[in-house]
Amino acid sequence: MFMSTGSFNQTHIIKGVIAVTVSTMLSSEKPDEFSKFDGLFDQAKQKMFEQAKKKQGDGIVDVSFNTEVVRMSVAPKFLVVHGYGTVISLPKNQGEKNTDGE
């Protein structure tokens, strides 16, 4: 299984688009602990690989991540990472049709 922020310029079959969201709450003792974003990216990638596997994909292309700091009026801040991409599979033989028009 592979992941790329770019496209894949060989014959492939599109299996679908996936999206994940992961978050963590910042404690009131450490309200600026933004290094937690690193762990959230790892969690998002793991979830994306799990979804791609369910779609019987070989990889995820055109991957993008968005980050957000959510402030609630009466609650602590949350760090949020959204990830999305396109699941593809590689043809196993010449008989498989390509569904992306290539």
C-alpha positions, 0 to 999 in steps of 0.5 A: 500500500502506498500514499502520494500527494501527487497523481499516478501516471500509470494505468490504474483503476479508481476505487473511490474517494476516502476521507477521515477526521481525527482530533485531540483535546488540548489540556488547559495546562498546555493550551499551545501544545501544537506538536500533537499535530504530528501524531494526528497526521499519523493517525489520519494516515493509518485510518486512510490506509484502513479505508483503502484496504476495505476498498481493495486498493493498492494505494491512495493518490492526490492525498491532502490534509487540512488542519484546524484549531477549534475553540469552544466558548466553554471548553478547551481547544481541539486540534483537528486533522482532515485527510482525503484522497483517491483510492486506486488499484493496479490492474492485475492482468490485461483483462481488467478495465480502467475506469478513469478514462486512461 
